[in-house]
């Protein structure tokens, strides 16, 4: 049983590295095909959407904590 975490962990790291390599390669190849300006505009939209989603989730979390009476003081 002592060998299982070592083998499984090694397999997991290798599989994730291979998957990341092919994901980055695919996105790089797709970027060569398309319009650079459209790609930057799309990336900016996704970044703004991510920040807004993070703010909404954070606001909801603090509102829920406040409603439940949790101590939010530092």
Phi and psi in degrees as a GROMACS rama.xvg file:
@    title "Ramachandran Plot"
@    xaxis  label "Phi"
@    yaxis  label "Psi"
@TYPE xy
-71.8849  -22.1157  UNK-2
-83.6358  -20.387  UNK-3
-60.9924  -48.4302  UNK-4
-61.5811  -33.8839  UNK-5
-68.4229  -47.8941  UNK-6
-66.1651  -46.1109  UNK-7
-64.8347  -42.7911  UNK-8
-63.3288  -41.9248  UNK-9
-63.3698  -45.0245  UNK-10
-60.9575  -42.0425  UNK-11
-62.6196  -45.8866  UNK-12
-64.1149  -43.9873  UNK-13
-64.7674  -44.1308  UNK-14
-63.14  -42.4028  UNK-15
-66.6116  -38.999  UNK-16
-64.6939  -42.9826  UNK-17
-64.0075  -43.1901  UNK-18
-63.6282  -41.1492  UNK-19
-64.7346  -39.7551  UNK-20
-60.2357  -48.9194  UNK-21
-69.8769  -32.8076  UNK-22
-66.3191  -44.2235  UNK-23
-65.8709  -41.2345  UNK-24
-62.9611  -42.925  UNK-25
-63.9199  -44.6474  UNK-26
-66.9502  -36.6212  UNK-27
-64.5446  -43.6883  UNK-28
-65.4099  -37.3419  UNK-29
-67.0667  -35.5737  UNK-30
-65.7982  -31.3878  UNK-31
-67.8378  -31.9176  UNK-32
-73.2866  -43.4791  UNK-33
-88.3841  -178.856  UNK-34
-78.1845  129.763  UNK-35
-66.6122  -37.7653  UNK-36
-65.7464  -40.6964  UNK-37
-66.1423  -37.1392  UNK-38
-66.853  -42.1827  UNK-39
-65.6686  -38.8376  UNK-40
-64.0239  -41.8348  UNK-41
-65.5805  -41.2383  UNK-42
-64.7044  -39.8189  UNK-43
-64.8808  -41.9469  UNK-44
-61.4122  -43.0264  UNK-45
-66.6038  -37.5058  UNK-46
-65.087  -43.3277  UNK-47
-64.451  -42.2662  UNK-48
-61.904  -40.6086  UNK-49
-63.7307  -44.5619  UNK-50
-64.2079  -43.1574  UNK-51
-62.8098  -41.884  UNK-52
-63.6227  -40.3972  UNK-53
-64.8446  -39.67  UNK-54
-66.2324  -41.2291  UNK-55
-63.9152  -45.6741  UNK-56
-64.5636  -42.4107  UNK-57
-63.6497  -43.4696  UNK-58
-62.5049  -43.4463  UNK-59
-62.3392  -39.8787  UNK-60
-64.4086  -46.1329  UNK-61
-67.4361  -38.0397  UNK-62
-64.0719  -42.2901  UNK-63
-65.6936  -41.3488  UNK-64
-64.4342  -39.1659  UNK-65
-66.7103  -42.6295  UNK-66
-64.4546  -33.7012  UNK-67
-81.0032  -5.19099  UNK-68
81.3743  22.7205  UNK-69
-74.7571  147.651  UNK-70
-80.2746  113.281  UNK-71
-102.042  7.02936  UNK-72
-73.6521  153.216  UNK-73
